[in-house]
Amino acid sequence: MSEYREVPTTEALDLIPTGLFIVTAAHDGQDNWQFVQRGLGITAGPPTIVLVVLSPNNRTTELLDASGQFGLMICSLEQGRRVRAVSRLSGHTVQDKFGEADFVRVPATRIGAPLIAGAFATMECEVRAKYPAGDRTMYVGEVLTMQQNQDTEPTIHYTKKIFRFLQDEAVG
């Protein structure tokens, strides 16, 4: 029988497996992206509602607040690798964060922010509410449209590492 061990509560977010997502936002001719590991489907709808959690100090957050819209990508494995390679870049100091990550912008159909080619899925969202949450801000978004790329698979983020998601057969 395995035993539990007490761990600091600061490790909670590392121990909760989550999807790996990229949020994009644009306003007044500027765009940016940031990866997030706190994305959550809330209701299947209609309306379909998602939740993302962002740092209020991030350039993407500033653009999202100004526009009221965001793109949400469910990362493919290749995108996960690129995110890792450039994770320390800041939209406040880099002119073209998309170019630095070698991300290809794809025009959205319902929002001003670009989407990113090669994602497992893309969603175009409109902010419906936002709430303070410690040192982060939670954004509740309505999904206006969504596309899935069946040639890729989603990734998960667990213990500060990125993994392929659909490796094993389902147990239920």
Disulfide bonds with the S-S distance in Angstrom:
none
